[in-house]
Amino acid sequence: MTEAAPLPPQSDRHDEADQLETLRDVLLAGHRRELSELKLRLDRLENRITDPQLRATDASEVLVPAMLDRLAQGDQLGNALKPVVVEQFHHTSRNDPEKMADALFPILGPAIRKMIAAMLIPDSKAKKRTYRLEQLFLIDKESGLPICNVSSDIAFARDAAMVSGMLSAIQSFVHEAFSANDFDGLNTLQVGQLSVWIEWGPSAILAAVIRGTGPEKLREAMQIQLESIHHKYTDQLAIYEGDTESFDFMKPELSSFIDSHDGTFQNKIKRLPPIARQWLKGSAIALLGMIGWVIYQSYDNYRWSSYVASLEAQPGIIVTNSERHFRNYIVRGLRDPLSKNPVDLLAKTSINAIHVTQHFEPYQALHPAFVLDRARTLLKPSSTVTMTLDGTTLNIAGGETPFTSEATKYAPFIVGIDSVAILD
């Protein structure tokens, strides 16, 4: 019987176990790290799934892009959400109208201002009048449809459907937000210089577009006009279904209202008593006559003064006196026969020569040109003779002895010449 091999010592067995464990660590180290990382990721995923706050954060990151992507593909998402949004809107309007009003206030105000501003054009004459009634709208109260509208001659015609739609939108908002059954309380909308005055009747609404500050009597006149419309056209208003042409017959009546109640100066005159209008007309004619007279007198004085100044500027003419009366002009003075004729100067103006009296006494001017002209006329020099004037001395050059002798003898008798000098 073979003997069993002796067991290794205890210390050797421990060494083998350590070596085996070391070998296992070397061979399985990578797998152990992977398992550890997988466990950590599983723990994190479980935590993210079970934590409501983290789950909501994850959903919010993908919800908006997903909705935008879905909307780009079609209207299914919008159609699905619309009933929910509309129902929630109505629910909030009924149960918490104050919150809804606070939420819509920043939107409704600017929206109405922009809508009104889009209907308007600047009026360059706004500062010249107290107010101007620019347009009238008759609107069906129940449906909000326009019935008839007219505008002043120079006013920009605003879209009746736009105005009636604006009023209907405001009416619906107040009714839904504040549970108001009657909407007869709103009677004024105002943005800057523009006002929309609203008068409510049983079947129709009368709205007036006013630029500036309208008088209270205009609102009273609107009430009377609306009452008259209901009295005369009750049956037509009751069956109105949106056909504006069936109410075109009302346009002359509404246009007459604008003409009678506009704040222009012309209509203010029309509303004066007959005696006051006659007195004002006479005063206006007299004032215009005075203005015309002043303008004519200023113009006439200007042209006469210009003519007299032109006479005084001419050599050889001295004006001693000038007078201007209504269609009668007088000028007196002295005139050298060698100067320009005043009649020729007068012909260049717009003054009628028939109304001008000119009296000039003859005299001899000392102007050098006139003195030389008189010397040539008296002495009759030849073409070879040259004469110049130096002060009161007549210089003669190029003349023969007989001529120079006569010139020396007779030249001092000419006004403006005291001596003669013969030049070689």
Secondary structure as the mmCIF struct_conf table of DSSP 4:
data_model
#
loop_
_struct_conf.conf_type_id
_struct_conf.id
_struct_conf.beg_label_comp_id
_struct_conf.beg_label_asym_id
_struct_conf.beg_label_seq_id
_struct_conf.end_label_comp_id
_struct_conf.end_label_asym_id
_struct_conf.end_label_seq_id
HELX_LH_PP_P HELX_LH_PP_P1 THR A 2 PRO A 9
HELX_RH_AL_P HELX_RH_AL_P1 GLN A 10 THR A 50
HELX_RH_AL_P HELX_RH_AL_P2 PRO A 52 GLN A 73
BEND BEND1 ASP A 75 ASP A 75
HELX_RH_AL_P HELX_RH_AL_P3 GLN A 76 ASN A 95
HELX_RH_AL_P HELX_RH_AL_P4 PRO A 97 MET A 119
TURN_TY1_P TURN_TY1_P1 SER A 124 LYS A 125
HELX_RH_3T_P HELX_RH_3T_P1 ALA A 126 LYS A 128
BEND BEND2 ARG A 129 THR A 130
STRN STRN1 TYR A 131 ASP A 140
TURN_TY1_P TURN_TY1_P2 LYS A 141 SER A 143
STRN STRN2 PRO A 146 SER A 151
BEND BEND3 ASP A 153 ALA A 155
HELX_LH_PP_P HELX_LH_PP_P2 PHE A 156 ASP A 159
HELX_RH_AL_P HELX_RH_AL_P5 ALA A 160 PHE A 178
BEND BEND4 ASN A 181 ASN A 181
STRN STRN3 THR A 188 VAL A 191
TURN_TY1_P TURN_TY1_P3 GLY A 192 GLN A 193
STRN STRN4 LEU A 194 TRP A 200
BEND BEND5 PRO A 202 SER A 203
STRN STRN5 ALA A 204 GLY A 212
HELX_RH_AL_P HELX_RH_AL_P6 GLU A 216 LYS A 232
BEND BEND6 TYR A 233 TYR A 233
HELX_RH_AL_P HELX_RH_AL_P7 THR A 234 ALA A 238
TURN_TY1_P TURN_TY1_P4 ILE A 239 ILE A 239
BEND BEND7 GLY A 242 GLY A 242
HELX_RH_3T_P HELX_RH_3T_P2 THR A 244 MET A 250
HELX_RH_AL_P HELX_RH_AL_P8 LYS A 251 HIS A 261
BEND BEND8 THR A 264 THR A 264
HELX_RH_AL_P HELX_RH_AL_P9 PHE A 265 LYS A 270
TURN_TY1_P TURN_TY1_P5 ARG A 271 ARG A 271
BEND BEND9 LEU A 272 LEU A 272
HELX_RH_AL_P HELX_RH_AL_P10 PRO A 274 GLU A 312
TURN_TY1_P TURN_TY1_P6 ALA A 313 ALA A 313
BEND BEND10 GLN A 314 GLN A 314
TURN_TY1_P TURN_TY1_P7 PRO A 315 GLY A 316
STRN STRN6 ILE A 317 HIS A 325
TURN_TY1_P TURN_TY1_P8 PHE A 326 ARG A 327
STRN STRN7 ASN A 328 ARG A 335
TURN_TY1_P TURN_TY1_P9 PRO A 337 LEU A 338
BEND BEND11 SER A 339 SER A 339
HELX_LH_PP_P HELX_LH_PP_P3 LYS A 340 ASN A 341
HELX_RH_AL_P HELX_RH_AL_P11 PRO A 342 ALA A 347
TURN_TY1_P TURN_TY1_P10 LYS A 348 LYS A 348
BEND BEND12 THR A 349 ILE A 351
HELX_RH_3T_P HELX_RH_3T_P3 ALA A 353 HIS A 355
STRN STRN8 VAL A 356 PRO A 362
HELX_RH_AL_P HELX_RH_AL_P12 PRO A 368 LEU A 379
TURN_TY1_P TURN_TY1_P11 SER A 383 THR A 384
STRN STRN9 THR A 386 ASP A 390
TURN_TY1_P TURN_TY1_P12 GLY A 391 THR A 392
STRN STRN10 THR A 393 ALA A 397
BEND BEND13 GLY A 398 GLY A 398
HELX_RH_AL_P HELX_RH_AL_P13 THR A 401 TYR A 410
HELX_RH_3T_P HELX_RH_3T_P4 ALA A 411 PHE A 413
BEND BEND14 ILE A 414 ILE A 414
TURN_TY1_P TURN_TY1_P13 VAL A 415 GLY A 416
STRN STRN11 SER A 419 LEU A 423
#
